[in-house]
């Protein structure tokens, strides 16, 4: 049997089991839950088999039920299969976790059914071989997720967050639908592979620029970019497995959309520059607000806002292989963070502080940044980063600021020697890991994804601005314990902890504080 057909049948069977779980109810929740886990595990196995076929036989689009290249078709390539494997694995973990987390919770069968529908929609979206399927399952993912966000319909905060998510998602749907229609009209086909082949090396026109604008708008809304990010920080009222699935999977749909249409995106450098500005600002903004959040899950949510901004910025810089690597790494990290958040709080609360907290001063921070820069240059030349694009070098400089933060903790005056040694080891390992993974991502994905073009004057300005901005944020984060409670910083801390009130303004616009009960 064709592997694409087998994978599609597997996803259909998984969806059917979700329907059975919905009809069977809580009485048979344990049995249907185990069946759903087994079916998704089978989909994971089929996706891995498809990856092996991709390595041996190359990419392929299987048209299963199409007319005029529109309908149901499966695209197996280096973009779709890593995401399919990722979603299947994370989804299986979330389903398995839900079995214990929900226990005897009423409506647990309802929860697992809609969780399976959401996962199936994400899988069919990632595997889309044509525009119609892509748009339909983009919308289906959002609608199914809406049911999960309202699992506790009596909670006003959950209804408010779900309503904001619903409204912003519909704007993204319209943008993507309009973009898909323009792409079909310009290229005369709904086949995504054919569109990408035509766009590679093609010329840009007004219709293409509008199509790229629609793709970019849909992506930034879906990935919770400023100022439409507020719903993502408020969905904590849903069960923890929903947060894990959302932050580790569904939220990446915007980035995946940009990566999937990378060749089309390159036809409009101005819109890509806009993505750099929006993503860069959101990343800096989310990172600063995250520092002021006292609750673990809220801090993780703001971390996701920042990470999605960084991913959008990577796409704007045409670093598409690194953006794909970012999706995979962030998804695995964030799924673990949410699912382990409760236990982490308990373990930290049980610890006894062994002594004074090591707070890095200006001298330690300066030394840490100089040491991080030296590590970056040394390892970079070992990996021949002089042959890489300026965009990649700028991104590496931004990421090395995280290394500087680690080193600053070890170089703090009160830090014990073992801590200093551990931070140095972590810093070297992180630097080596970044450059190694960078080269692996380029080796695997350059070809299926376009190479990064030479930057123009505007791109140079944006890169310099991004490096300087992220450097200042890294310095602020390193010295946060010193200035966080200073009277001069108290007002700024309050404003940042409230997200500069952008979300409150959005609430006012939508009348979000006067919601009626959803049924």
LINHU-V134459 format. One record per backbone hydrogen bond with DSSP energy under -1.0 kcal/mol. NH is the residue of the N-H (numbers start at 0). CO is the residue of the C=O. Records with the same first field share a line. If there is no record, write none. Layout:
NH: CO / CO
This chain:
5: 1
6: 2
7: 3
8: 4
9: 5
10: 6
11: 7
12: 8
13: 9
14: 10
15: 11
16: 12
17: 13
18: 14
19: 15
20: 16
21: 17
22: 18
23: 19
24: 20
27: 24
28: 25
31: 27
32: 28
33: 29
34: 30
35: 31
36: 32
37: 33
38: 34
39: 35
40: 36
41: 37
42: 38
43: 39
44: 40
45: 41
46: 42
47: 43
48: 44
49: 45
50: 46
51: 47
52: 48
53: 49
54: 50
55: 51
56: 52
57: 53
59: 75
61: 73
63: 71
64: 71
66: 69
69: 66
71: 64
73: 61
74: 126
75: 59
80: 76
83: 79
84: 80
85: 81
86: 82
87: 83
88: 84
89: 85
90: 86
91: 87
92: 88
93: 89
94: 90
95: 91
96: 92
97: 93
98: 94
100: 96
101: 97
104: 101
107: 104
110: 106
111: 107
112: 108
113: 109
114: 110
115: 111
116: 112
117: 113
118: 114
119: 115
120: 116
121: 117
122: 118
123: 119
124: 120
125: 121
126: 122
127: 124
128: 72
130: 189
133: 129
134: 130
135: 131
136: 132
137: 133
138: 134
139: 135
140: 136
141: 137
142: 138
143: 139
144: 140
145: 141
146: 142
147: 143
148: 144
149: 145
150: 147
154: 151
158: 154
159: 155
160: 156
161: 157
162: 158
163: 159
164: 160
165: 161
166: 162
167: 163
168: 164
169: 165
170: 166
171: 167
172: 168
173: 169
174: 170
175: 171
176: 172
177: 173
178: 174
179: 175
180: 176
181: 177
182: 178
183: 179
184: 180
185: 181
186: 182
187: 183
191: 128
194: 190
195: 191
196: 192
197: 193
198: 194
199: 195
201: 198
208: 204
209: 205
210: 206
211: 207
212: 208
213: 209
214: 210
215: 211
216: 212
217: 213
218: 214
219: 215
220: 216
221: 217
222: 218
223: 220
224: 219
227: 224
231: 228
233: 230
237: 234
241: 238
242: 238
243: 239
244: 240
245: 241
246: 242
247: 243
248: 244
249: 244
250: 245
251: 248
252: 249
255: 251
256: 252
257: 253
258: 254
259: 255
260: 256
261: 258
264: 260
265: 261
266: 263
267: 264
271: 267
272: 268
273: 269
274: 270
275: 271
276: 272
277: 273
278: 274
279: 275
280: 276
281: 277
282: 278
283: 279
284: 280
285: 281
286: 282
287: 283
288: 284
289: 285
291: 288
292: 289
298: 294
299: 295
300: 296
301: 297
302: 298
303: 299
304: 300
305: 301
306: 302
307: 303
308: 304
309: 305
310: 306
311: 307
312: 308
313: 309
314: 310
315: 311
316: 312
317: 314
318: 313
322: 318
323: 319
324: 320
325: 321
326: 322
327: 323
328: 324
329: 325
330: 326
331: 327
332: 328
333: 329
334: 330
335: 331
336: 332
337: 333
338: 334
339: 335
343: 339
344: 340
345: 341
346: 342
347: 343
348: 344
349: 345
364: 360
365: 361
366: 362
367: 363
368: 364
369: 365
370: 366
371: 367
372: 368
373: 369
374: 370
375: 371
376: 372
377: 373
378: 374
379: 375
380: 376
381: 377
382: 378
383: 380
384: 379
386: 383
387: 384
392: 388
393: 389
394: 390
395: 391
396: 392
397: 393
398: 394
399: 395
400: 397
401: 398
403: 399
404: 400
405: 401
406: 402
407: 403
408: 404
409: 405
410: 406
414: 411
419: 415
420: 416
421: 417
422: 418
423: 419
424: 420
425: 421
426: 422
427: 423
428: 424
429: 425
430: 426
431: 427
432: 428
433: 429
434: 430
435: 431
436: 432
437: 433
438: 434
439: 435
440: 436
441: 437
442: 438
443: 439
444: 440
445: 441
446: 448
448: 444
459: 455
460: 456
461: 457
462: 458
463: 459
464: 460
465: 461
466: 462
467: 463
468: 464
469: 465
470: 466
471: 467
472: 468
473: 469
474: 470
475: 471
476: 472
477: 473
478: 474
479: 476
481: 478
482: 478
483: 479
485: 482
488: 485
492: 488
493: 489
494: 490
495: 491
496: 492
497: 493
498: 495
499: 494
500: 497
501: 498
504: 500
505: 501
506: 502
507: 503
508: 504
509: 505
510: 506
511: 506
513: 510
